Amino acid sequence: MSTTTPSQRNLGRGVSTLIPQNATDQAMAALAGLETVPVHVGLLQAATLLLEESARTAADESAKAALAKTAAMLRAAMS
């Protein structure tokens, strides 16, 4: 029979504290995600190119559609 230390038993519990547990906290997290933050346009361009390439080579149609839509949204945000 093996014994565990208290720190071993608490492993993994930290992740659940990062996930909002009620509607109010989920809404606040969503709003925080929409806050304006400065991002270098080069980062957006690189991410867009990577997403477009991934969309071209994706085998899964739903993944392909999601990648293409995300890339299009990034392109629109840069214009």
PyMOL Python script that loads the backbone (N, CA, C, O; Angstrom):
from pymol import cmd

cmd.read_pdbstr("""\
ATOM      1  N   MET A   1       0.854  -1.170   0.000  1.00  0.00           N
ATOM      2  CA  MET A   1       0.000   0.000   0.000  1.00  0.00           C
ATOM      3  C   MET A   1       0.898   1.230   0.000  1.00  0.00           C
ATOM      4  O   MET A   1       1.774   1.370   0.853  1.00  0.00           O
ATOM      5  N   SER A   2       0.674   2.112  -0.956  1.00  0.00           N
ATOM      6  CA  SER A   2       1.505   3.313  -1.032  1.00  0.00           C
ATOM      7  C   SER A   2       0.815   4.459  -0.297  1.00  0.00           C
ATOM      8  O   SER A   2      -0.411   4.509  -0.193  1.00  0.00           O
ATOM      9  N   THR A   3       1.610   5.344   0.191  1.00  0.00           N
ATOM     10  CA  THR A   3       1.065   6.521   0.863  1.00  0.00           C
ATOM     11  C   THR A   3       1.343   7.737   0.019  1.00  0.00           C
ATOM     12  O   THR A   3       2.344   7.798  -0.694  1.00  0.00           O
ATOM     13  N   THR A   4       0.452   8.708   0.102  1.00  0.00           N
ATOM     14  CA  THR A   4       0.641   9.954  -0.641  1.00  0.00           C
ATOM     15  C   THR A   4       0.775  11.095   0.330  1.00  0.00           C
ATOM     16  O   THR A   4       0.202  11.078   1.420  1.00  0.00           O
ATOM     17  N   THR A   5       1.528  12.072  -0.070  1.00  0.00           N
ATOM     18  CA  THR A   5       1.683  13.269   0.754  1.00  0.00           C
ATOM     19  C   THR A   5       0.541  14.221   0.431  1.00  0.00           C
ATOM     20  O   THR A   5      -0.100  14.083  -0.611  1.00  0.00           O
ATOM     21  N   PRO A   6       0.275  15.190   1.313  1.00  0.00           N
ATOM     22  CA  PRO A   6      -0.795  16.158   1.019  1.00  0.00           C
ATOM     23  C   PRO A   6      -0.586  16.881  -0.303  1.00  0.00           C
ATOM     24  O   PRO A   6      -1.552  17.153  -1.016  1.00  0.00           O
ATOM     25  N   SER A   7       0.662  17.196  -0.642  1.00  0.00           N
ATOM     26  CA  SER A   7       0.901  17.900  -1.906  1.00  0.00           C
ATOM     27  C   SER A   7       0.566  17.014  -3.107  1.00  0.00           C
ATOM     28  O   SER A   7       0.137  17.529  -4.140  1.00  0.00           O
ATOM     29  N   GLN A   8       0.748  15.710  -2.997  1.00  0.00           N
ATOM     30  CA  GLN A   8       0.398  14.814  -4.089  1.00  0.00           C
ATOM     31  C   GLN A   8      -1.112  14.715  -4.260  1.00  0.00           C
ATOM     32  O   GLN A   8      -1.604  14.597  -5.382  1.00  0.00           O
ATOM     33  N   ARG A   9      -1.844  14.762  -3.163  1.00  0.00           N
ATOM     34  CA  ARG A   9      -3.308  14.687  -3.245  1.00  0.00           C
ATOM     35  C   ARG A   9      -3.888  15.946  -3.856  1.00  0.00           C
ATOM     36  O   ARG A   9      -4.943  15.877  -4.487  1.00  0.00           O
ATOM     37  N   ASN A  10      -3.245  17.094  -3.696  1.00  0.00           N
ATOM     38  CA  ASN A  10      -3.762  18.353  -4.215  1.00  0.00           C
ATOM     39  C   ASN A  10      -3.340  18.625  -5.656  1.00  0.00           C
ATOM     40  O   ASN A  10      -3.775  19.603  -6.265  1.00  0.00           O
ATOM     41  N   LEU A  11      -2.499  17.764  -6.188  1.00  0.00           N
ATOM     42  CA  LEU A  11      -2.071  17.943  -7.566  1.00  0.00           C
ATOM     43  C   LEU A  11      -3.273  17.936  -8.492  1.00  0.00           C
ATOM     44  O   LEU A  11      -4.135  17.064  -8.379  1.00  0.00           O
ATOM     45  N   GLY A  12      -3.344  18.885  -9.398  1.00  0.00           N
ATOM     46  CA  GLY A  12      -4.439  18.947 -10.345  1.00  0.00           C
ATOM     47  C   GLY A  12      -5.617  19.770  -9.882  1.00  0.00           C
ATOM     48  O   GLY A  12      -6.448  20.158 -10.703  1.00  0.00           O
ATOM     49  N   ARG A  13      -5.716  20.045  -8.623  1.00  0.00           N
ATOM     50  CA  ARG A  13      -6.854  20.834  -8.145  1.00  0.00           C
ATOM     51  C   ARG A  13      -6.715  22.300  -8.519  1.00  0.00           C
ATOM     52  O   ARG A  13      -7.715  23.016  -8.573  1.00  0.00           O
ATOM     53  N   GLY A  14      -5.509  22.757  -8.776  1.00  0.00           N
ATOM     54  CA  GLY A  14      -5.289  24.150  -9.150  1.00  0.00           C
ATOM     55  C   GLY A  14      -5.930  24.501 -10.477  1.00  0.00           C
ATOM     56  O   GLY A  14      -6.366  25.636 -10.672  1.00  0.00           O
ATOM     57  N   VAL A  15      -5.995  23.556 -11.384  1.00  0.00           N
ATOM     58  CA  VAL A  15      -6.578  23.817 -12.688  1.00  0.00           C
ATOM     59  C   VAL A  15      -8.055  24.152 -12.562  1.00  0.00           C
ATOM     60  O   VAL A  15      -8.544  25.054 -13.242  1.00  0.00           O
ATOM     61  N   SER A  16      -8.759  23.454 -11.718  1.00  0.00           N
ATOM     62  CA  SER A  16     -10.198  23.713 -11.582  1.00  0.00           C
ATOM     63  C   SER A  16     -10.472  25.101 -11.030  1.00  0.00           C
ATOM     64  O   SER A  16     -11.543  25.655 -11.274  1.00  0.00           O
ATOM     65  N   THR A  17      -9.541  25.668 -10.300  1.00  0.00           N
ATOM     66  CA  THR A  17      -9.753  27.028  -9.791  1.00  0.00           C
ATOM     67  C   THR A  17      -9.589  28.067 -10.891  1.00  0.00           C
ATOM     68  O   THR A  17     -10.035  29.203 -10.732  1.00  0.00           O
ATOM     69  N   LEU A  18      -8.955  27.699 -12.011  1.00  0.00           N
ATOM     70  CA  LEU A  18      -8.803  28.620 -13.127  1.00  0.00           C
ATOM     71  C   LEU A  18     -10.044  28.663 -14.014  1.00  0.00           C
ATOM     72  O   LEU A  18     -10.221  29.602 -14.790  1.00  0.00           O
ATOM     73  N   ILE A  19     -10.895  27.662 -13.904  1.00  0.00           N
ATOM     74  CA  ILE A  19     -12.099  27.574 -14.725  1.00  0.00           C
ATOM     75  C   ILE A  19     -13.272  28.153 -13.946  1.00  0.00           C
ATOM     76  O   ILE A  19     -13.593  27.670 -12.860  1.00  0.00           O
ATOM     77  N   PRO A  20     -13.918  29.190 -14.490  1.00  0.00           N
ATOM     78  CA  PRO A  20     -15.057  29.778 -13.784  1.00  0.00           C
ATOM     79  C   PRO A  20     -16.139  28.738 -13.501  1.00  0.00           C
ATOM     80  O   PRO A  20     -16.487  27.934 -14.366  1.00  0.00           O
ATOM     81  N   GLN A  21     -16.662  28.768 -12.281  1.00  0.00           N
ATOM     82  CA  GLN A  21     -17.616  27.747 -11.856  1.00  0.00           C
ATOM     83  C   GLN A  21     -19.076  28.189 -11.934  1.00  0.00           C
ATOM     84  O   GLN A  21     -19.976  27.358 -11.812  1.00  0.00           O
ATOM     85  N   ASN A  22     -19.325  29.482 -12.133  1.00  0.00           N
ATOM     86  CA  ASN A  22     -20.722  29.919 -12.238  1.00  0.00           C
ATOM     87  C   ASN A  22     -20.861  30.902 -13.396  1.00  0.00           C
ATOM     88  O   ASN A  22     -19.863  31.364 -13.949  1.00  0.00           O
ATOM     89  N   ALA A  23     -22.089  31.216 -13.754  1.00  0.00           N
ATOM     90  CA  ALA A  23     -22.359  32.049 -14.924  1.00  0.00           C
ATOM     91  C   ALA A  23     -21.741  33.439 -14.803  1.00  0.00           C
ATOM     92  O   ALA A  23     -21.221  33.969 -15.785  1.00  0.00           O
ATOM     93  N   THR A  24     -21.791  34.028 -13.630  1.00  0.00           N
ATOM     94  CA  THR A  24     -21.228  35.363 -13.442  1.00  0.00           C
ATOM     95  C   THR A  24     -19.726  35.352 -13.679  1.00  0.00           C
ATOM     96  O   THR A  24     -19.199  36.211 -14.386  1.00  0.00           O
ATOM     97  N   ASP A  25     -19.038  34.380 -13.089  1.00  0.00           N
ATOM     98  CA  ASP A  25     -17.594  34.283 -13.272  1.00  0.00           C
ATOM     99  C   ASP A  25     -17.236  33.964 -14.725  1.00  0.00           C
ATOM    100  O   ASP A  25     -16.228  34.450 -15.238  1.00  0.00           O
ATOM    101  N   GLN A  26     -18.053  33.154 -15.381  1.00  0.00           N
ATOM    102  CA  GLN A  26     -17.811  32.839 -16.787  1.00  0.00           C
ATOM    103  C   GLN A  26     -17.970  34.090 -17.651  1.00  0.00           C
ATOM    104  O   GLN A  26     -17.181  34.325 -18.567  1.00  0.00           O
ATOM    105  N   ALA A  27     -18.998  34.890 -17.354  1.00  0.00           N
ATOM    106  CA  ALA A  27     -19.215  36.137 -18.097  1.00  0.00           C
ATOM    107  C   ALA A  27     -18.060  37.109 -17.876  1.00  0.00           C
ATOM    108  O   ALA A  27     -17.602  37.756 -18.817  1.00  0.00           O
ATOM    109  N   MET A  28     -17.595  37.210 -16.647  1.00  0.00           N
ATOM    110  CA  MET A  28     -16.482  38.110 -16.352  1.00  0.00           C
ATOM    111  C   MET A  28     -15.210  37.647 -17.067  1.00  0.00           C
ATOM    112  O   MET A  28     -14.441  38.473 -17.557  1.00  0.00           O
ATOM    113  N   ALA A  29     -14.993  36.362 -17.126  1.00  0.00           N
ATOM    114  CA  ALA A  29     -13.826  35.826 -17.827  1.00  0.00           C
ATOM    115  C   ALA A  29     -13.924  36.120 -19.327  1.00  0.00           C
ATOM    116  O   ALA A  29     -12.925  36.452 -19.964  1.00  0.00           O
ATOM    117  N   ALA A  30     -15.120  35.997 -19.881  1.00  0.00           N
ATOM    118  CA  ALA A  30     -15.315  36.289 -21.301  1.00  0.00           C
ATOM    119  C   ALA A  30     -15.060  37.763 -21.578  1.00  0.00           C
ATOM    120  O   ALA A  30     -14.422  38.104 -22.574  1.00  0.00           O
ATOM    121  N   LEU A  31     -15.545  38.630 -20.717  1.00  0.00           N
ATOM    122  CA  LEU A  31     -15.321  40.061 -20.893  1.00  0.00           C
ATOM    123  C   LEU A  31     -13.842  40.412 -20.753  1.00  0.00           C
ATOM    124  O   LEU A  31     -13.332  41.262 -21.481  1.00  0.00           O
ATOM    125  N   ALA A  32     -13.170  39.771 -19.837  1.00  0.00           N
ATOM    126  CA  ALA A  32     -11.734  40.016 -19.671  1.00  0.00           C
ATOM    127  C   ALA A  32     -10.984  39.618 -20.933  1.00  0.00           C
ATOM    128  O   ALA A  32      -9.993  40.250 -21.299  1.00  0.00           O
ATOM    129  N   GLY A  33     -11.449  38.589 -21.584  1.00  0.00           N
ATOM    130  CA  GLY A  33     -10.822  38.143 -22.819  1.00  0.00           C
ATOM    131  C   GLY A  33     -11.016  39.120 -23.959  1.00  0.00           C
ATOM    132  O   GLY A  33     -10.275  39.079 -24.941  1.00  0.00           O
ATOM    133  N   LEU A  34     -11.999  39.995 -23.848  1.00  0.00           N
ATOM    134  CA  LEU A  34     -12.273  40.973 -24.898  1.00  0.00           C
ATOM    135  C   LEU A  34     -11.564  42.304 -24.677  1.00  0.00           C
ATOM    136  O   LEU A  34     -11.650  43.196 -25.521  1.00  0.00           O
ATOM    137  N   GLU A  35     -10.875  42.445 -23.570  1.00  0.00           N
ATOM    138  CA  GLU A  35     -10.178  43.692 -23.296  1.00  0.00           C
ATOM    139  C   GLU A  35      -9.160  43.982 -24.384  1.00  0.00           C
ATOM    140  O   GLU A  35      -8.533  43.074 -24.931  1.00  0.00           O
ATOM    141  N   THR A  36      -9.010  45.252 -24.685  1.00  0.00           N
ATOM    142  CA  THR A  36      -8.047  45.669 -25.686  1.00  0.00           C
ATOM    143  C   THR A  36      -6.646  45.639 -25.092  1.00  0.00           C
ATOM    144  O   THR A  36      -6.386  46.213 -24.035  1.00  0.00           O
ATOM    145  N   VAL A  37      -5.768  44.967 -25.786  1.00  0.00           N
ATOM    146  CA  VAL A  37      -4.364  44.923 -25.374  1.00  0.00           C
ATOM    147  C   VAL A  37      -3.510  45.180 -26.609  1.00  0.00           C
ATOM    148  O   VAL A  37      -3.879  44.787 -27.715  1.00  0.00           O
ATOM    149  N   PRO A  38      -2.378  45.834 -26.422  1.00  0.00           N
ATOM    150  CA  PRO A  38      -1.522  46.094 -27.583  1.00  0.00           C
ATOM    151  C   PRO A  38      -0.867  44.796 -28.075  1.00  0.00           C
ATOM    152  O   PRO A  38      -0.301  44.035 -27.290  1.00  0.00           O
ATOM    153  N   VAL A  39      -0.955  44.566 -29.376  1.00  0.00           N
ATOM    154  CA  VAL A  39      -0.342  43.391 -29.999  1.00  0.00           C
ATOM    155  C   VAL A  39       0.353  43.874 -31.266  1.00  0.00           C
ATOM    156  O   VAL A  39      -0.238  44.602 -32.064  1.00  0.00           O
ATOM    157  N   HIS A  40       1.596  43.475 -31.449  1.00  0.00           N
ATOM    158  CA  HIS A  40       2.329  43.849 -32.646  1.00  0.00           C
ATOM    159  C   HIS A  40       1.665  43.213 -33.857  1.00  0.00           C
ATOM    160  O   HIS A  40       1.343  42.025 -33.836  1.00  0.00           O
ATOM    161  N   VAL A  41       1.459  43.989 -34.906  1.00  0.00           N
ATOM    162  CA  VAL A  41       0.761  43.493 -36.087  1.00  0.00           C
ATOM    163  C   VAL A  41       1.505  42.309 -36.720  1.00  0.00           C
ATOM    164  O   VAL A  41       0.879  41.438 -37.325  1.00  0.00           O
ATOM    165  N   GLY A  42       2.809  42.275 -36.585  1.00  0.00           N
ATOM    166  CA  GLY A  42       3.575  41.155 -37.127  1.00  0.00           C
ATOM    167  C   GLY A  42       3.174  39.824 -36.502  1.00  0.00           C
ATOM    168  O   GLY A  42       3.176  38.790 -37.170  1.00  0.00           O
ATOM    169  N   LEU A  43       2.834  39.856 -35.230  1.00  0.00           N
ATOM    170  CA  LEU A  43       2.368  38.643 -34.548  1.00  0.00           C
ATOM    171  C   LEU A  43       1.049  38.174 -35.142  1.00  0.00           C
ATOM    172  O   LEU A  43       0.852  36.979 -35.363  1.00  0.00           O
ATOM    173  N   LEU A  44       0.150  39.112 -35.398  1.00  0.00           N
ATOM    174  CA  LEU A  44      -1.139  38.759 -35.996  1.00  0.00           C
ATOM    175  C   LEU A  44      -0.951  38.222 -37.416  1.00  0.00           C
ATOM    176  O   LEU A  44      -1.621  37.269 -37.813  1.00  0.00           O
ATOM    177  N   GLN A  45      -0.044  38.831 -38.176  1.00  0.00           N
ATOM    178  CA  GLN A  45       0.218  38.362 -39.527  1.00  0.00           C
ATOM    179  C   GLN A  45       0.784  36.943 -39.519  1.00  0.00           C
ATOM    180  O   GLN A  45       0.372  36.098 -40.315  1.00  0.00           O
ATOM    181  N   ALA A  46       1.720  36.691 -38.622  1.00  0.00           N
ATOM    182  CA  ALA A  46       2.307  35.350 -38.533  1.00  0.00           C
ATOM    183  C   ALA A  46       1.258  34.328 -38.125  1.00  0.00           C
ATOM    184  O   ALA A  46       1.193  33.244 -38.703  1.00  0.00           O
ATOM    185  N   ALA A  47       0.438  34.662 -37.135  1.00  0.00           N
ATOM    186  CA  ALA A  47      -0.602  33.738 -36.687  1.00  0.00           C
ATOM    187  C   ALA A  47      -1.592  33.455 -37.813  1.00  0.00           C
ATOM    188  O   ALA A  47      -2.035  32.320 -37.986  1.00  0.00           O
ATOM    189  N   THR A  48      -1.933  34.487 -38.572  1.00  0.00           N
ATOM    190  CA  THR A  48      -2.863  34.322 -39.689  1.00  0.00           C
ATOM    191  C   THR A  48      -2.294  33.378 -40.738  1.00  0.00           C
ATOM    192  O   THR A  48      -2.989  32.482 -41.217  1.00  0.00           O
ATOM    193  N   LEU A  49      -1.027  33.580 -41.094  1.00  0.00           N
ATOM    194  CA  LEU A  49      -0.392  32.706 -42.084  1.00  0.00           C
ATOM    195  C   LEU A  49      -0.344  31.260 -41.615  1.00  0.00           C
ATOM    196  O   LEU A  49      -0.597  30.340 -42.393  1.00  0.00           O
ATOM    197  N   LEU A  50      -0.018  31.061 -40.342  1.00  0.00           N
ATOM    198  CA  LEU A  50       0.019  29.700 -39.803  1.00  0.00           C
ATOM    199  C   LEU A  50      -1.364  29.052 -39.808  1.00  0.00           C
ATOM    200  O   LEU A  50      -1.503  27.874 -40.135  1.00  0.00           O
ATOM    201  N   LEU A  51      -2.376  29.822 -39.449  1.00  0.00           N
ATOM    202  CA  LEU A  51      -3.741  29.289 -39.460  1.00  0.00           C
ATOM    203  C   LEU A  51      -4.196  28.951 -40.873  1.00  0.00           C
ATOM    204  O   LEU A  51      -4.822  27.916 -41.100  1.00  0.00           O
ATOM    205  N   GLU A  52      -3.878  29.829 -41.821  1.00  0.00           N
ATOM    206  CA  GLU A  52      -4.271  29.565 -43.210  1.00  0.00           C
ATOM    207  C   GLU A  52      -3.584  28.310 -43.748  1.00  0.00           C
ATOM    208  O   GLU A  52      -4.206  27.504 -44.440  1.00  0.00           O
ATOM    209  N   GLU A  53      -2.311  28.151 -43.431  1.00  0.00           N
ATOM    210  CA  GLU A  53      -1.596  26.952 -43.873  1.00  0.00           C
ATOM    211  C   GLU A  53      -2.186  25.702 -43.215  1.00  0.00           C
ATOM    212  O   GLU A  53      -2.359  24.673 -43.868  1.00  0.00           O
ATOM    213  N   SER A  54      -2.489  25.797 -41.936  1.00  0.00           N
ATOM    214  CA  SER A  54      -3.098  24.665 -41.237  1.00  0.00           C
ATOM    215  C   SER A  54      -4.460  24.325 -41.832  1.00  0.00           C
ATOM    216  O   SER A  54      -4.814  23.152 -41.944  1.00  0.00           O
ATOM    217  N   ALA A  55      -5.229  25.354 -42.217  1.00  0.00           N
ATOM    218  CA  ALA A  55      -6.541  25.121 -42.827  1.00  0.00           C
ATOM    219  C   ALA A  55      -6.392  24.403 -44.163  1.00  0.00           C
ATOM    220  O   ALA A  55      -7.207  23.544 -44.499  1.00  0.00           O
ATOM    221  N   ARG A  56      -5.360  24.748 -44.925  1.00  0.00           N
ATOM    222  CA  ARG A  56      -5.142  24.104 -46.233  1.00  0.00           C
ATOM    223  C   ARG A  56      -4.791  22.618 -46.080  1.00  0.00           C
ATOM    224  O   ARG A  56      -5.147  21.802 -46.931  1.00  0.00           O
ATOM    225  N   THR A  57      -4.100  22.279 -45.005  1.00  0.00           N
ATOM    226  CA  THR A  57      -3.613  20.902 -44.866  1.00  0.00           C
ATOM    227  C   THR A  57      -4.420  20.047 -43.895  1.00  0.00           C
ATOM    228  O   THR A  57      -4.149  18.855 -43.749  1.00  0.00           O
ATOM    229  N   ALA A  58      -5.405  20.640 -43.233  1.00  0.00           N
ATOM    230  CA  ALA A  58      -6.198  19.890 -42.251  1.00  0.00           C
ATOM    231  C   ALA A  58      -7.057  18.836 -42.937  1.00  0.00           C
ATOM    232  O   ALA A  58      -7.657  19.085 -43.983  1.00  0.00           O
ATOM    233  N   ALA A  59      -7.102  17.677 -42.339  1.00  0.00           N
ATOM    234  CA  ALA A  59      -7.925  16.591 -42.875  1.00  0.00           C
ATOM    235  C   ALA A  59      -9.358  16.686 -42.356  1.00  0.00           C
ATOM    236  O   ALA A  59     -10.305  16.356 -43.071  1.00  0.00           O
ATOM    237  N   ASP A  60      -9.511  17.129 -41.137  1.00  0.00           N
ATOM    238  CA  ASP A  60     -10.824  17.234 -40.503  1.00  0.00           C
ATOM    239  C   ASP A  60     -11.540  18.487 -41.016  1.00  0.00           C
ATOM    240  O   ASP A  60     -11.025  19.598 -40.889  1.00  0.00           O
ATOM    241  N   GLU A  61     -12.720  18.299 -41.591  1.00  0.00           N
ATOM    242  CA  GLU A  61     -13.449  19.427 -42.190  1.00  0.00           C
ATOM    243  C   GLU A  61     -13.874  20.482 -41.172  1.00  0.00           C
ATOM    244  O   GLU A  61     -13.819  21.676 -41.465  1.00  0.00           O
ATOM    245  N   SER A  62     -14.293  20.061 -39.991  1.00  0.00           N
ATOM    246  CA  SER A  62     -14.705  21.052 -38.990  1.00  0.00           C
ATOM    247  C   SER A  62     -13.497  21.842 -38.488  1.00  0.00           C
ATOM    248  O   SER A  62     -13.603  23.043 -38.240  1.00  0.00           O
ATOM    249  N   ALA A  63     -12.353  21.177 -38.338  1.00  0.00           N
ATOM    250  CA  ALA A  63     -11.130  21.887 -37.946  1.00  0.00           C
ATOM    251  C   ALA A  63     -10.709  22.842 -39.047  1.00  0.00           C
ATOM    252  O   ALA A  63     -10.305  23.972 -38.774  1.00  0.00           O
ATOM    253  N   LYS A  64     -10.801  22.392 -40.288  1.00  0.00           N
ATOM    254  CA  LYS A  64     -10.453  23.229 -41.438  1.00  0.00           C
ATOM    255  C   LYS A  64     -11.305  24.497 -41.455  1.00  0.00           C
ATOM    256  O   LYS A  64     -10.790  25.594 -41.671  1.00  0.00           O
ATOM    257  N   ALA A  65     -12.604  24.345 -41.228  1.00  0.00           N
ATOM    258  CA  ALA A  65     -13.512  25.490 -41.222  1.00  0.00           C
ATOM    259  C   ALA A  65     -13.194  26.448 -40.070  1.00  0.00           C
ATOM    260  O   ALA A  65     -13.202  27.666 -40.248  1.00  0.00           O
ATOM    261  N   ALA A  66     -12.917  25.895 -38.899  1.00  0.00           N
ATOM    262  CA  ALA A  66     -12.598  26.736 -37.745  1.00  0.00           C
ATOM    263  C   ALA A  66     -11.287  27.500 -37.957  1.00  0.00           C
ATOM    264  O   ALA A  66     -11.187  28.678 -37.616  1.00  0.00           O
ATOM    265  N   LEU A  67     -10.293  26.825 -38.519  1.00  0.00           N
ATOM    266  CA  LEU A  67      -9.016  27.476 -38.801  1.00  0.00           C
ATOM    267  C   LEU A  67      -9.184  28.592 -39.820  1.00  0.00           C
ATOM    268  O   LEU A  67      -8.645  29.683 -39.641  1.00  0.00           O
ATOM    269  N   ALA A  68      -9.922  28.329 -40.878  1.00  0.00           N
ATOM    270  CA  ALA A  68     -10.143  29.333 -41.918  1.00  0.00           C
ATOM    271  C   ALA A  68     -10.919  30.530 -41.381  1.00  0.00           C
ATOM    272  O   ALA A  68     -10.593  31.677 -41.689  1.00  0.00           O
ATOM    273  N   LYS A  69     -11.940  30.261 -40.582  1.00  0.00           N
ATOM    274  CA  LYS A  69     -12.730  31.359 -40.018  1.00  0.00           C
ATOM    275  C   LYS A  69     -11.894  32.217 -39.070  1.00  0.00           C
ATOM    276  O   LYS A  69     -11.994  33.444 -39.084  1.00  0.00           O
ATOM    277  N   THR A  70     -11.079  31.574 -38.256  1.00  0.00           N
ATOM    278  CA  THR A  70     -10.215  32.317 -37.335  1.00  0.00           C
ATOM    279  C   THR A  70      -9.225  33.168 -38.106  1.00  0.00           C
ATOM    280  O   THR A  70      -8.996  34.324 -37.750  1.00  0.00           O
ATOM    281  N   ALA A  71      -8.629  32.613 -39.163  1.00  0.00           N
ATOM    282  CA  ALA A  71      -7.689  33.368 -39.981  1.00  0.00           C
ATOM    283  C   ALA A  71      -8.388  34.571 -40.612  1.00  0.00           C
ATOM    284  O   ALA A  71      -7.829  35.668 -40.641  1.00  0.00           O
ATOM    285  N   ALA A  72      -9.599  34.374 -41.114  1.00  0.00           N
ATOM    286  CA  ALA A  72     -10.347  35.473 -41.722  1.00  0.00           C
ATOM    287  C   ALA A  72     -10.657  36.559 -40.706  1.00  0.00           C
ATOM    288  O   ALA A  72     -10.596  37.748 -41.022  1.00  0.00           O
ATOM    289  N   MET A  73     -10.986  36.157 -39.496  1.00  0.00           N
ATOM    290  CA  MET A  73     -11.276  37.136 -38.442  1.00  0.00           C
ATOM    291  C   MET A  73     -10.019  37.939 -38.088  1.00  0.00           C
ATOM    292  O   MET A  73     -10.092  39.144 -37.847  1.00  0.00           O
ATOM    293  N   LEU A  74      -8.871  37.262 -38.059  1.00  0.00           N
ATOM    294  CA  LEU A  74      -7.618  37.977 -37.798  1.00  0.00           C
ATOM    295  C   LEU A  74      -7.312  38.949 -38.932  1.00  0.00           C
ATOM    296  O   LEU A  74      -6.906  40.083 -38.679  1.00  0.00           O
ATOM    297  N   ARG A  75      -7.499  38.528 -40.157  1.00  0.00           N
ATOM    298  CA  ARG A  75      -7.270  39.423 -41.305  1.00  0.00           C
ATOM    299  C   ARG A  75      -8.179  40.654 -41.213  1.00  0.00           C
ATOM    300  O   ARG A  75      -7.737  41.777 -41.453  1.00  0.00           O
ATOM    301  N   ALA A  76      -9.424  40.440 -40.871  1.00  0.00           N
ATOM    302  CA  ALA A  76     -10.364  41.559 -40.740  1.00  0.00           C
ATOM    303  C   ALA A  76      -9.938  42.500 -39.598  1.00  0.00           C
ATOM    304  O   ALA A  76     -10.085  43.718 -39.708  1.00  0.00           O
ATOM    305  N   ALA A  77      -9.422  41.942 -38.527  1.00  0.00           N
ATOM    306  CA  ALA A  77      -8.993  42.776 -37.398  1.00  0.00           C
ATOM    307  C   ALA A  77      -7.792  43.628 -37.769  1.00  0.00           C
ATOM    308  O   ALA A  77      -7.596  44.702 -37.201  1.00  0.00           O
ATOM    309  N   MET A  78      -6.989  43.165 -38.712  1.00  0.00           N
ATOM    310  CA  MET A  78      -5.808  43.923 -39.109  1.00  0.00           C
ATOM    311  C   MET A  78      -6.123  45.006 -40.144  1.00  0.00           C
ATOM    312  O   MET A  78      -5.283  45.870 -40.393  1.00  0.00           O
ATOM    313  N   SER A  79      -7.304  44.978 -40.747  1.00  0.00           N
ATOM    314  CA  SER A  79      -7.615  45.965 -41.781  1.00  0.00           C
ATOM    315  C   SER A  79      -8.307  47.192 -41.241  1.00  0.00           C
ATOM    316  O   SER A  79      -8.627  48.105 -42.001  1.00  0.00           O
TER     317      SER A  79
END
""", "prot")
cmd.dss("prot")
cmd.show_as("cartoon", "prot")
cmd.util.cbc("prot")
cmd.orient("prot")
